[in-house]
């Protein structure tokens, strides 16, 4: 039995180590999730838009941070998409009028110094946790799953 | 007497119309309204009014006024080219926090979040140059054809006005842009010196007599 426990612990540690070292998915205590995309920046933005649509959501607004900052002379690829849908919005705002601080959910796509493209977001459940409302929390978790699904499809 | 009053009224309306454009960006940056809305409600009508004044003045035979406005517009446009050469050089050397015409463009077309594109750049540059033309008209209608130092002083005053207005402070760089670096006030001042010098030089090429607003008032009061 002891042998089995040791072997199990060893395998579990190994799997955890591999998961962390791949660098594809990081969720820190802050709720920040960062996923490395398997595509280049433009393709990632395009694919994410399409996947948002395929997952019953829509891009409600967009901030092209790269283009905005080009006015200051800085060159970078970074875009934030604000994602949600009217149905989720209706439910959330019905449950709490202050949820606008967290929704629509902001999904950020950026090209890092290493030339790789990443997608990051703060987990909606984490942002909505402070409302202390069961219905809001439930929707927050549902949004977590949706975003996880979206970004996993793009992950390398 | 009647013609002098008529000319004075036309001059006043032209001054008001020319004064609208440069103030819109300041009003927008102060948070009172969006530049896109101000452009539709005030900028475009003010351009129409100024062009209408030109037409009415021409029809009514106020040739001096027509030439003053015309030289003001062309001189202002030409002077903005000079200003832009200095401003852009200053930007490349790190003396400016951003490309002002591009910022004007995204605000005008209400597409800040998407950043500039060719159309917003066109709108921004167009607005920037129209502001130059408007200042040219204000200069020539207020002062006529003063000496070059007068126009340089006029340019410097515009620059100072810009640097202490919300147009600058809203960029997060403080009054005179000193929180950015000393290159900002230097660039802005030099750019406006260039603006004033070119404007003054061009307006002096007007062969017709050019009356300042004070001269017009004197003319009316003396006729009484």
Interface residues (C-beta under 8 A of the other chain):
Chain A: X61 X62 X63 X64 X66 X67 X68 X70 X71 X72 X73
Chain B: X91 X97 X98 X99 X102 X103 X106 X112 X113 X114 X115 X116
